[in-house]
Amino acid sequence: MFNAAGRLCMTLKDESFQAEKEWRLIAMFAEASARLNFRQGSYGTGGVVPYIEIGFPRDAIVKVVIGPGNAPDLRERAVRQMLEANGYAIGEVDLERSKVPYRG
């Protein structure tokens, strides 16, 4: 479905995000279609967002960098709630707000 240029584009990111050491998992649609789930896209962009649930070891999450955006306090609280809902104790995972500026 994707040519070589399309696959390369999915792996590139702006240099300002380099310190965040983000991992990107990319699955080709044909390989993943049987496990595909869907959620509503963010407001303003609309549409449906496909995603695949994956498992990973509990100790794989040691730090979460909260991306730039509106209402940073609410965003941080939501991340804390998500971690707690998934069995992580307060302070078990480091949280950091991205230093990359947000353009709204």
Secondary structure, DSSP 8 states (H G I E B T S, - for coil): ---HHHHHHHH---GGGGGG--------HHHHGGGEEEEE--TTT-SEEEEE-----GGG--EEEE-S-S-HHHHHHHHHHHHHHTT--TTSSEEEE--S----
